[in-house]
């Protein structure tokens, strides 16, 4: 769009807030979904307890960002909300089933006898896989503009698998950072495998996205725009290399570099999100509906903005405090 409509700043602010909420959800809830995906890769119940303990103070609050992002989509861009959720009805339903299964399993395994805990571990892992896969399915369908046909469906399912591998990577990186001993050694091995699968997924999505729309192709490969955008894939590749090299030198006795794989993986998530945001701007429904066409009335947006400016700092403050209070290595899990 060459010119912006009057009052365009409000839809732009809400698009930015919604994007921020979704990005923070992908990073923050991504690592605890990844831990859930990896949960039954260890046979010892004691180590599974330690994995659960590492995400215990964080996982429930992390889902707040998903609620905020979807809520902003509903109230700020109601037309887009209807179109997107109608097109993604099945994966959204499956994601909710997965998230519910995770929540129930997380709580019930704390009360269950030892003989029943493996069943709840299976439910927690299954819910994590289902939620992560559904989110990737939604991403793949969105990238292709909800195109019909088996080809688009297969691509969406592949994106589901790639997102699970990305979550496994950031989950394993979290365990590298927050655990020690035999579990940390296992997490390093998991991260190495997930890094390869995630790299394949990032390349596949990066190649498919420009072909999803002539507009996106022109935006990425027109000159001189390509010169300004080149740092995004270059920086992403550099971060993959950072993760690879750091994992080669872990674990260390001093734990000085334990945080590096997690930070670099979070950076990969951010850069991938930035690339997708640039590709689809200003559309909220790819090539169908812009944020300006889908936005609520300016008066409504102003009222909603006041509420967001009250709620958002509270969520951010809570998140920061929890990370400060529950830092360090995870200890043995105890219930009181």
C-alpha positions in Angstrom: 0.0 0.0 0.0 1.5 3.3 -1.1 -0.6 5.5 1.2 -2.0 4.7 4.6 -5.6 5.4 5.5 -6.5 8.0 8.1 -6.1 6.8 11.6 -3.9 4.0 10.4 -1.7 4.1 13.5 -4.3 2.3 15.6 -4.5 -0.9 13.5 -0.6 -0.8 13.2 -0.3 -0.6 17.0 -2.6 -3.5 17.5 -0.9 -5.5 14.7 2.4 -4.9 16.5 0.9 -5.9 19.9 -0.7 -9.0 18.5 2.6 -10.0 16.7 4.5 -9.4 20.0 2.1 -11.6 21.9 2.4 -14.4 19.4 6.2 -14.2 19.2 6.5 -14.3 23.0 4.2 -17.2 23.1 6.2 -19.1 20.5 9.5 -18.6 22.5 8.2 -18.9 26.0 5.6 -21.6 25.6 7.7 -23.2 23.0 10.3 -24.3 25.4 7.9 -25.9 27.8 6.0 -27.6 24.9 9.5 -28.8 23.8 10.2 -30.3 27.2 6.8 -32.0 27.1 7.6 -33.4 23.6 10.9 -34.8 25.0 9.5 -36.0 28.4 9.4 -39.7 27.7 12.7 -39.8 26.0 14.1 -40.7 29.4 13.1 -43.9 31.1 13.9 -42.8 34.7 10.9 -41.2 36.5 13.3 -39.1 38.6 14.7 -37.4 35.6 11.2 -36.8 34.2 10.3 -35.2 37.5 13.3 -32.9 37.1 12.2 -32.0 33.6 8.8 -31.1 34.9 10.3 -29.1 37.7 12.3 -27.1 35.3 9.2 -25.7 33.6 6.8 -25.9 36.6 6.9 -22.1 37.6 6.6 -21.0 33.9 4.5 -23.2 31.7 1.0 -22.1 32.8 1.8 -18.3 32.6 3.4 -18.7 29.2 0.1 -19.6 27.7 -1.2 -16.2 28.7 0.5 -14.8 25.6 -1.6 -17.0 23.4 -4.8 -15.8 25.1 -3.6 -12.2 24.7 -2.7 -12.7 21.0 -6.0 -14.4 20.1 -8.0 -11.9 22.2 -6.4 -9.0 20.3 -7.2 -10.7 17.0 -10.8 -11.0 18.1 -11.4 -7.5 19.4 -9.1 -5.5 17.1 -9.6 -7.4 13.8 -12.9 -9.2 14.1 -13.3 -9.8 10.3 -9.9 -11.5 10.2 -10.7 -13.5 13.3 -13.8 -15.0 11.7 -12.0 -15.8 8.4 -8.9 -17.3 10.1 -10.6 -19.4 12.7 -13.1 -20.7 10.1 -10.3 -21.8 7.8 -8.3 -23.3 10.8 -11.2 -24.9 12.7 -9.8 -28.4 12.9 -6.2 -27.5 13.9 -7.5 -25.0 16.4 -9.7 -27.6 17.9 -6.9 -30.1 18.1 -4.6 -27.5 19.7 -7.1 -26.8 22.4 -7.5 -30.6 23.1 -3.7 -30.8 23.4 -3.4 -27.8 25.7 -6.2 -29.2 27.9 -4.5 -32.6 28.0 -1.3 -31.0 29.1 -2.9 -29.1 31.8 -4.8 -32.0 33.2 -1.8 -34.3 33.0 0.5 -31.8 34.7 -1.7 -31.5 37.7 -2.8 -35.1 37.9 0.7 -36.6 37.8 1.4 -34.8 41.1 -1.4 -36.7 42.9 -1.2 -40.0 41.1 0.5 -43.1 42.6 3.9 -44.0 41.2 2.4 -46.8 39.2 0.1 -44.4 37.3 2.6 -41.5 36.7 3.8 -43.0 33.3 0.2 -42.7 32.0 0.1 -39.0 32.8 3.6 -38.6 31.4 2.2 -40.1 28.2 -0.8 -37.7 28.3 1.5 -34.7 28.9 3.8 -35.7 26.0 0.8 -36.4 23.7 -0.8 -33.1 24.6 2.5 -31.3 23.9 2.9 -33.0 20.5 -0.7 -32.4 19.5 -0.5 -28.7 20.5 2.8 -28.1 18.8 1.8 -30.0 15.6 -1.5 -28.1 15.4 0.3 -24.8 15.6 2.6 -25.8 12.8 -0.4 -27.0 10.8 -1.9 -23.6 11.2 1.3 -21.8 10.3 1.6 -23.9 7.1 -2.0 -23.2 6.1 -1.6 -19.5 6.8 1.6 -19.2 4.7 -0.2 -20.7 1.7 -3.1 -18.3 2.2 -5.5 -21.2 3.2 -5.1 -22.7 -0.3 -7.2 -25.8 -1.0 -5.8 -29.1 -2.3 -3.7 -32.0 -1.2 -0.4 -30.2 -1.9 -1.2 -27.4 0.5 -2.5 -29.9 3.1 0.7 -31.9 3.0 2.8 -28.7 3.3 0.8 -27.7 6.4 1.4 -31.2 7.9 5.1 -30.9 7.2 5.1 -27.5 8.9 3.5 -29.2 11.9 6.4 -31.6 12.1 8.9 -28.8 11.7 7.4 -26.7 14.4 7.5 -29.7 16.8 11.2 -30.1 16.0 11.7 -26.3 16.6 10.0 -26.7 20.0 12.0 -29.8 20.8 15.2 -27.7 20.0 14.3 -24.8 22.3 13.0 -27.3 24.9 16.3 -29.3 24.8 18.2 -26.0 24.9 16.2 -25.0 28.0 17.1 -28.3 29.7 20.8 -27.7 28.8 20.5 -24.4 30.5 18.4 -25.4 33.5 19.6 -28.9 34.3 22.9 -30.7 35.0 24.5 -34.1 35.1 23.1 -37.0 33.0 19.9 -35.1 32.1 21.9 -32.2 30.7 24.1 -34.6 28.7 20.9 -36.1 27.2 19.5 -32.7 26.5 22.7 -31.8 24.5 22.2 -34.9 22.3 18.5 -34.1 21.8 19.3 -30.5 20.8 21.8 -31.7 18.2 19.2 -33.9 16.5 16.5 -31.3 16.8 18.8 -28.6 15.3 19.2 -30.6 12.1 15.4 -31.1 11.7 14.7 -27.4 12.6 17.2 -26.3 10.0 15.5 -28.3 7.3 12.2 -26.9 8.4 13.4 -23.3 8.3 14.9 -23.8 4.8 11.7 -25.4 3.5 9.4 -22.7 4.8 11.8 -20.0 3.6 11.7 -21.4 0.1 7.9 -22.0 0.1 6.9 -18.6 1.4 8.0 -16.5 -1.7 6.2 -18.9 -4.0 3.0 -18.6 -2.0 2.3 -15.2 -3.6 3.8 -13.1 -6.4 3.6 -10.1 -4.1 5.8 -11.8 -1.5 8.3 -13.0 -4.2 8.6 -9.4 -5.5 9.0 -8.0 -2.0 11.9 -10.4 -1.1 13.8 -10.5 -4.4 13.3 -7.1 -6.0 16.3 -4.8 -6.1 17.4 -2.9 -3.9 15.1 -4.4 -1.2 17.1 -7.7 -1.4 20.2 -6.0 -0.1 18.4 -4.7 3.0 16.8 -8.0 3.7 19.9 -10.2 3.2 20.9 -9.8 6.9 17.8 -11.8 8.0 18.8 -15.1 6.4 22.5 -14.4 7.1 21.9 -13.8 10.8 19.6 -16.8 11.0 22.3 -19.0 9.5 24.9 -17.5 11.9 22.7 -18.3 14.9 22.3 -21.9 13.7 26.1 -22.1 13.6 26.2 -20.6 17.2 23.9 -23.3 18.5 25.9 -26.0 16.7 29.2 -24.9 18.0 28.0 -24.3 21.5 26.5 -27.8 21.7 29.9 -29.2 20.7 31.5 -27.7 23.8 28.7 -28.7 26.2 28.3 -29.7 28.9 31.0 -27.8 30.8 31.8 -28.2 34.5 31.6 -24.4 35.1 28.2 -24.2 33.3 29.3 -20.8 31.9 27.9 -21.4 28.4 24.8 -23.3 29.3 22.5 -20.4 28.3 24.0 -19.9 24.8 21.9 -22.6 22.9 18.7 -21.3 24.4 19.4 -17.6 23.6 20.6 -18.4 20.1 17.5 -20.6 19.4 15.2 -17.8 20.7 17.1 -15.5 18.3 16.3 -17.9 15.4 12.6 -17.8 16.4 12.6 -14.0 16.4 14.3 -13.7 13.0 12.0 -16.3 11.4 9.0 -14.4 12.8 10.5 -11.1 11.5 10.8 -12.7 8.0 7.2 -13.9 8.0 5.9 -10.5 9.3 7.7 -8.7 6.5 6.4 -11.1 3.9 2.7 -10.7 4.8 2.6 -7.0 5.8 0.1 -5.3 5.8 -2.2 -8.4 5.3 -3.7 -10.1 8.3 -5.3 -12.7 6.0 -2.8 -13.3 3.3 -3.6 -11.4 0.0 -7.2 -11.1 1.1 -7.6 -8.7 4.0 -5.3 -6.0 5.3 -5.1 -4.9 8.9 -6.7 -1.6 7.9 -9.7 -3.3 6.3 -10.2 -5.8 9.1 -9.8 -3.3 12.0 -12.6 -2.4 14.4 -13.8 1.2 14.6 -11.2 3.7 15.9 -13.3 4.5 18.9 -13.4 0.8 19.9 -9.7 0.5 19.3 -8.9 3.4 21.6 -11.0 1.9 24.4 -9.3 -1.5 23.9 -5.9 0.1 23.8 -6.4 1.5 27.3 -7.2 -2.0 28.6 -4.1 -3.4 26.8 -1.8 -0.8 28.3 -3.0 -1.8 31.7 -2.8 -5.6 31.2 0.4 -5.9 29.2 2.7 -4.4 31.8 1.2 -6.7 34.4 1.9 -9.7 32.3 5.4 -8.5 31.5 6.2 -7.7 35.1 4.9 -11.1 36.3 7.0 -12.9 33.6 10.2 -11.0 34.6 9.6 -11.7 38.3 9.0 -15.4 37.8 12.2 -15.7 35.7 14.2 -13.9 38.5 12.7 -15.8 41.3 13.0 -19.3 39.8 16.4 -18.9 38.0 19.2 -21.4 38.3 19.3 -25.2 37.9 16.3 -27.3 38.5 16.4 -29.4 41.6 14.6 -32.6 42.6 10.9 -32.3 42.3 9.0 -32.0 45.6 5.3 -31.6 46.4 4.1 -30.2 49.6 
